[in-house]
Each structure stands twice: as C-alpha cells, then as structure tokens.
C-alpha cells in the first residue's frame, strides 16, 4: 500500500515530539503524493464528500479536488494558481491563492508559533481509513480558540482526520479520509489529475475582490488576542453592497471582520451562531460590523470590542 | 410520510441522543422491536452511525446493514435511555442521511446555546435541536447550504459571509465549504 516514495518521510520515531508530528503533517500534505475520498461533516449540516488527488514533483504541487455532493465542481491547483470548473454554469474561476490551506494541510499560517497558543500533546494510536495513526490533541491555552484532535498516519505523516472540539469537549466538526492511497510515483496518479472537459462556450471569471488597507480609511482594529495576526484585507461585493473583509488567524483558527455601510433603517445587531460559527454584529458609526469565526463566543466578542472607526479627513 | 411516522422518527432520534423523556422510552422501545413501526429506522440509524464512526465499514455497508439487522433482532432492546458519547452531529446527521436515503429530505439543525447562559442550559449535550425548513435533496442543482439558525430577535447572517470567511479559514472549515465557496463565487461572477 505504501510504496517507497522519494518524497516520503522516514518512519515514525517513538520519541518524536508532538509539535514535530504537527510540522511533519503540514509538510506531508504539501510534499507527498496521495489520493483518496474525503468526508466533511459540518455541524448541523449535510455531510459533503469529495475526492482529492495531490502530487509533488520537481518542486511543484498539483492537486485536483472534486466535490461529489451537490453541484458538481472540480478545482485544479498548480502551486498557487487555482482554477475552479463548474460544469453546471459552464464557468471557470481563475485565481491566485497564496498557500493552499485546507485539509489535509491544516495550518493557515505555517510560520505561526502554534505552541504559544495551543498545548500540543500526543494521544493514543487510532485507526482511520484502515491505517494506524498517531493522535495529536491541540488545546487552546487561553480557551479562546477551539481545540483540535488530529489523526496523523504513522508512516507517512499525512493528516487523515481532523476534528474541531468546542469548550465543552464536544466534537463540532470533522473531516477525514474514508479511503486513501499514500505514496507511489506521480505517474500512478496522473489520470486522476485530469482537467475536466470544457468548451468554447465556457466563460472565465475572476473573483471580484479588491485589496484594501482599512487603516488608511480610519478603521482601527487592535489585535485583541495573542497569536492572532491580520492575514488579509479586501473588499468584495456581497448582495447589493461592497463589503470589506479583514481576516485574522492564529495559524489554526480564523476570524473574519466584515464592514458594510448601513443601508436604510433596518439592520440587525446582536449575537448568533450558525453551525460551528459564532457571530456578533454591532454598529460602528454609519457601518455595520459583523465579526464571525469558528471560535468560542468569548473570542468573537473580544474582536468585536476591539474595532473602532475614526474617519480620516481627506486633505 | 405520515405524521405518526415522522414524530416516531423524531422520538427515536431523541432516544438515541439520550434526550427523551422517561415516559416515552417504553413507546420507542416497543416500536423498535422486530415488526415495530420504527424497526427499519432503528437499523438504519445504527448502520449509518457505525459507518460514520468507522471508515472501514463504509466499503461493506450493504452487508453490514443486514448483519446489524440480524444482530438487533436477536438482542433485547435497551430499556434505559443511555447517554451516547458527546458527538453532536451523530444522530441528527444520521437522521438527515436516513431521510435522504428514504427519499424524503428532512434536515435538522443544531444550534450552540446562547453564550452567557451556562448554568441555565440543560445538562445533556448542551444543544437545542432546532428544526429548520425542509430542504431539497443533496443532489439538487444548488449546493446544500448550511441553513442559518438564530433567535427570533437576531436574524442570521447571509450565507455569503460564511462563504467569504471560509475561503480563508484553512483547515477543516475551508475544505468543507469549498463546494459552496466556489458555487457562490461562480454565481457572483456571472
């Protein structure tokens, strides 16, 4: 099953530290050849199945992700270039994405000092998709982020299962391979990386986002919690409005702050939750600010309180 | 689907989550005995639950269903409402999958409790199951969206916000919502 792959790591060392397992898993997601079926179970929603194939050759990553439930979708990635094919709408969306993120690459920010915010410890062995895995448990030190329980394949170091754990120790979301092949030559996977058939009538589109520096227009967001840093800020069209989005991440957890002008008299403030996501909306000046993320309510609350707006007077 | 059957399924689901009222336990157990109303559902829920918990079994699910059925027929029913491990989406998810399999789509949503209400919350799984609108089957033309749940006072945010967030979330959330992310983005790009 596990052919000797030139890119594979050596077998596990019994004394390998927890944090090195995490680093190994991140590396394996980017450097190994693998192909399998992934099942994602969101909180309170339908499970979603997808098929993923990933190869690493000559310093380049190639990947194909096909969504098997709902509207058909095939996403091809070549390093940072991502093309999403939608046979139903006959559209190809082309964009550049720095770093892949997404299972089995778990960390959004590989440079983040994960151990400063999370206690990382080894658990028992577990069996996932018929393979023996080392369990890693990540627990937030300040209880302001959700924990994770990871199952990392023992030989290759590939992450096979990830669970998100809330403050009460309950599993709230899960994603896992139900079947996977790891290792082997790139040729073996070549046929599974095929581009979907598209024709002349297909349209190409790009995401309608514009980079923005919100500090320049008077928005001040003091980083409310250690470990979080701003990773992205842009404007995008949502509904009839142009909405600003600022994303913060501590390497594992992410929080988005959305800013939109208040339209008309009706807007909603308050606290809510949708699936694993907690949401706070509050008015700041003439804007409605929405803070949301897969993080405990207290975390979202801290971000919501840390936002201020001082209109910049143009000279 | 008859009203009686749907309420029976709901009761079965609560029973399996350890949330049922003691007075209703007997009723559910009787219905789960061989030749009872809920027999097939009981089997299906267990089969689905097992499949969810063990990827190994996924390949053998049809044979498993028969094996589970035979085993359950032989065993006496569990009379005490046992608390299942805290796995929030186990039976709710199984319910929706079972319904989809049965050709009827019923989607149940689970909401986290309001924060600030720790002491008052019920001591069970600490979630209040909220039945949202009946959705269409998963392979309808639109992707299955996670229906938002909110209190009467605070409406849900637009799904596009969740999609925009998950595009950069990384990890579990990103992968999971990729289908919806792309679909919504492609729609917006039109």
Interface residues (C-beta under 8 A of the other chain):
Chain A: X38 X39 X40 X41 X42 X43 X44 X45 X46 X47 X48 X50 X65 X67 X69 X70 X71 X73 X75 X84 X86 X88 X89 X91 X93 X101 X102 X103 X105 X106 X107 X108 X109 X127 X128 X129 X130 X148 X162 X163 X164 X166 X168 X169 X170 X171 X172 X173 X174 X175 X176 X177 X178 X179 X203 X205 X206 X207 X208 X231 X232 X236 X237 X238 X239 X243 X245 X247 X249 X252 X254 X256 X258 X268 X269 X270 X271 X272 X273 X274 X275 X276 X277 X278 X279 X281 X290 X292 X293 X294 X296 X297 X298 X301
Chain B: X52 X55 X56 X58 X59 X86 X87 X88 X89 X92 X93 X96 X97 X107 X108 X109 X110 X111 X112 X114 X115 X125 X126 X138 X139 X140 X141 X142 X143 X144 X146 X147 X148 X149 X150 X151 X153 X154 X155 X156 X157 X158 X160 X161 X162 X164 X165 X168 X169 X170 X171 X172 X173 X174 X175 X176 X177 X178 X179 X180 X182 X183 X185 X186 X187 X188 X189 X190
